[in-house]
Structures are given as structure tokens and as C-alpha cells.
Amino acid sequence: MNRKTFLILFALFILLAAVIALQEAQFGQQAAENAADAARSRVYPGLAVLDIYAIRLSFPGLEKAFTLSRDANGEWTAPDSAGVLDTDAATNIARSIVLLTYQRTIPLAESADLSEYGFGEYAVFAVEVLLTNGEGHALAVGAVNASRSAYYALVDNYNDIYLVDRGALDFLITQLRTPPLT
């Protein structure tokens, strides 16, 4: 191979390496932006499973509830229930709360009629979370939206209706109906 051919191939190699490096940098930036968008759509951004001390799932007005809490060793227990708790299922319940996502929020006027969102005298479903630092969160769930992709929900003391994705809430409702006890 002569020197001229070698220089042309070497320059081509450098050019291809630069193009690949540029594409990887753009892909990394896009992945970081996508991760940031996903974090912004979490109902409780920054919440971790280990931050949760106790969880109460309930059907308000029906007197049906299921409570989980951590014992002194950090293990999940079901103090108000008979039977042995499936601790993996309890961890999955906590993960579902941590990973709750919403599609968007709808600002509420102070005089808004919440019945159009499925809230009557009581919410349809409720989730209460007590954190290890003593703080808490509450989620009141109303009706399913028209496209059946989300539930209307009230989160903590915010003045918006959240459209919370159905998957995790359907899982939590199932856990309340049939608690993970043997």
C-alpha cells in the first residue's frame, strides 16, 4: 500500500470515528432528557421505597382497608391482618406507589364540582403513605377518564386533578381486594 492510499484510509477512519462519537453523545443526551421527562411525570418524584414506613390502601366509605408497615428490622408486616404477609408483594406495593406516573394535571377552580371526576361523598380508592421522616402523602382516586387510560386523582393538598396512569393503581386496587396474605 502506498503512502497516499494509507493517508486517505487513515483520514476516512478518523472521520468515521468522529461521526460515531458524535452520534453516541447525541444519544446519551437524548436518553438523559428522556429520563428527566420520566422523573417529572412521577406523582411523587424523589420518593424511594426505603423512604416508606407504612402504607394504607382503602375503599373509603366501605370500611375496607389493608395496612402495611415496617417492623424494627425494616421488614414489611400487615399488623391489622390475619395470615402471613408475602413480603415480596408488599415491596411491589411500595414500588408501585413510588413509580406512580401521571399524564397531566387539570387546574381546579375553588368552586369546581368534583363529582364530574368521580368524587362523591368519598373517593373511590385511597392510598395513604407514611414516610420514615414522619411526613406523609395521600392520594384520593376518582373515576376512570373517558379514554380509560388514567384515573382522576387528588394528590396531597395540591389544587389540581391528576390523570394518574391506570397500571399501578389497578395493581394497588387488586392488592386491596385480595391482600397478599397466606
C-alpha positions in Angstrom: 0.0 0.0 0.0 1.4 3.4 -0.9 1.6 6.3 1.4 -1.2 8.3 -0.4 -3.7 5.4 0.0 -2.7 4.9 3.6 -3.3 8.6 4.4 -6.7 8.6 2.7 -7.8 5.4 4.6 -6.5 6.9 7.9 -8.4 10.2 7.3 -11.5 8.2 6.5 -11.1 6.1 9.7 -10.7 9.3 11.8 -13.8 10.8 10.1 -15.9 7.7 10.8 -14.7 7.6 14.5 -15.7 11.3 14.9 -19.2 10.6 13.4 -19.7 7.6 15.7 -18.6 9.7 18.8 -20.9 12.5 17.9 -23.9 10.1 17.4 -23.2 8.5 20.8 -23.0 11.9 22.5 -26.4 12.9 21.0 -27.9 9.5 22.0 -26.6 9.9 25.6 -28.0 13.5 25.8 -31.4 12.3 24.4 -31.5 9.4 26.9 -30.8 11.8 29.8 -33.6 14.2 28.6 -36.0 11.2 28.4 -35.1 10.1 31.9 -35.6 13.7 33.2 -39.1 13.8 31.5 -40.0 10.5 33.1 -38.9 11.8 36.5 -41.1 14.9 36.1 -44.1 12.8 35.4 -43.9 10.8 38.6 -46.6 11.7 41.1 -44.0 11.6 44.0 -40.7 12.5 42.4 -37.7 11.7 44.6 -39.7 9.1 46.7 -37.9 5.8 47.3 -39.2 2.5 48.6 -36.9 2.8 51.6 -38.4 6.2 52.5 -41.8 4.4 53.1 -42.6 3.3 56.7 -46.3 2.5 56.3 -49.0 2.2 53.6 -52.7 2.1 53.8 -54.9 1.2 50.9 -58.6 1.7 51.3 -62.1 1.9 49.8 -63.3 5.0 51.7 -66.9 4.6 52.8 -66.8 0.8 52.6 -64.7 0.3 55.7 -62.3 -1.9 53.7 -58.6 -1.2 54.2 -55.2 -3.0 54.0 -52.3 -1.7 56.0 -48.6 -2.4 55.7 -45.8 -1.2 57.9 -42.2 -1.9 58.6 -41.1 -3.6 61.8 -38.0 -2.7 63.8 -35.9 -4.7 61.3 -37.3 -2.9 58.3 -39.3 -5.9 57.2 -42.9 -5.4 55.9 -45.7 -6.6 58.2 -49.5 -6.4 57.9 -50.4 -5.5 61.5 -54.2 -5.5 61.2 -54.4 -8.7 59.1 -54.5 -12.4 59.9 -52.1 -14.6 57.9 -48.6 -14.4 56.7 -47.7 -11.4 54.5 -45.9 -12.0 51.2 -43.1 -9.5 51.7 -42.2 -9.5 48.0 -45.7 -8.4 47.2 -45.5 -5.8 50.0 -42.3 -4.4 48.4 -44.1 -4.4 45.0 -46.9 -2.4 46.5 -44.4 0.2 47.8 -42.6 0.2 44.4 -46.0 0.8 42.6 -46.5 3.9 44.8 -43.0 5.2 44.2 -43.4 4.7 40.4 -46.9 6.2 40.1 -46.9 8.3 37.0 -49.4 10.9 35.7 -50.2 12.1 32.2 -51.1 15.6 33.0 -52.8 17.8 35.6 -56.1 19.8 35.3 -56.2 23.0 37.3 -59.2 23.2 39.7 -61.2 26.2 40.5 -62.2 26.6 44.1 -65.8 26.1 43.2 -65.1 23.0 41.0 -67.6 20.2 41.1 -65.5 17.1 41.9 -68.4 14.7 41.0 -67.5 15.1 37.3 -64.2 13.4 38.2 -65.8 10.6 40.1 -65.6 12.0 43.6 -68.9 11.8 45.5 -69.0 11.8 49.3 -65.9 9.6 49.2 -63.1 8.8 46.8 -63.4 5.5 45.0 -60.0 4.4 46.3 -57.4 5.9 48.6 -53.7 5.5 49.2 -52.0 6.9 52.3 -48.3 6.7 52.8 -46.3 7.5 56.0 -42.6 8.2 55.4 -39.7 7.3 57.8 -39.2 11.0 58.4 -42.8 11.4 59.7 -44.2 13.1 56.7 -47.0 11.7 54.7 -48.7 11.6 51.3 -52.3 11.0 50.4 -53.8 10.0 47.0 -57.6 10.0 46.5 -58.7 8.3 43.4 -61.9 9.0 41.5 -63.3 7.8 38.2 -61.5 6.5 35.1 -61.1 9.1 32.4 -63.0 8.9 29.0 -60.2 7.2 27.2 -59.9 4.7 30.1 -56.1 5.3 30.2 -56.0 7.0 33.6 -57.8 7.7 36.8 -58.7 11.2 38.1 -56.8 11.7 41.4 -56.3 14.3 44.1 -52.7 14.3 45.3 -51.8 15.6 48.8 -53.0 19.2 49.1 -52.4 20.2 45.5 -55.2 22.2 43.7 -55.1 20.1 40.6 -56.7 16.9 39.4 -54.0 14.5 38.3 -54.6 12.0 35.4 -52.7 9.0 37.0 -51.9 6.1 34.8 -54.0 3.1 35.4 -51.5 0.3 35.6 -50.1 0.9 39.1 -53.5 1.9 40.5 -55.2 -1.2 39.1 -52.4 -3.3 40.8 -53.0 -1.5 44.1 -56.7 -1.9 43.9 -56.2 -5.6 43.3 -53.9 -5.9 46.3 -56.6 -4.3 48.5 -59.3 -6.6 47.1 -57.1 -9.7 47.6 -54.3 -8.8 50.1 -51.1 -10.8 49.7 -51.6 -13.0 52.7 -51.4 -16.7 53.2 
